[in-house]
Every structure is written in structure tokens, then in C-alpha cells.
Amino acid sequence: VVWQIAARRSTYQKHGKHSVLYRVRRRIEQAKAQMRAKVEHPFRVIKRQFGYVKVRFRGLAKNTAQLVTLFALSNLWMARKHLLVAGEVRP
């Protein structure tokens, strides 16, 4: 299995912008970037908003529980705008 994580733009730009191969490669890279952004965003929230950068040695159960809690909180953090709008009192 060959894993191509992210292709440099120059690798598929050399085919020419009007080529079919260029458009296919660009769509593939765009799909990978969209998936990567969805996956990496909760990690950014956990690291920046909650300051979690290291795993402490407390045991597997406690570390797992803390990570599950942090990911649940990151989901709330990312949905906070929608939740605040839904909680407003409307006339």
C-alpha cells in the first residue's frame, strides 16, 4: 500500500490546468484536505482552548476518560454559536 498523504501542487500542475489528469488530481487532493480539516479541528480546540498538550501517566482508564471528555467538550465548543442562538428568547 502506498500512502500519498498530500501531493505538492507542482506535481499535478505540470500536467497543465486544462488537462483531465490535473482536474482529477486536484479533486482528490481537495477531498483529502477537506477530510483532514474535519479530523484535525477537534485536536486544535483541545490543544488551544483547553490547553491539553501532554498525556499524564494516570492509567489507561483515567487518560481515556479525560480524552473522551475533552472531545465531547470540543464538540460543544465548535457548536457553541448554534447552541447560543437556539437558547435565545424570541418574542
Secondary structure, DSSP 8 states (H G I E B T S, - for coil): --------HHHHHTT-TTSHHHHHHHHHHHHHHHHHHHHHHHHHHHHHTS---S--SS-HHHHHHHHHHHHHHHHHHHTHHHHHHHHS---
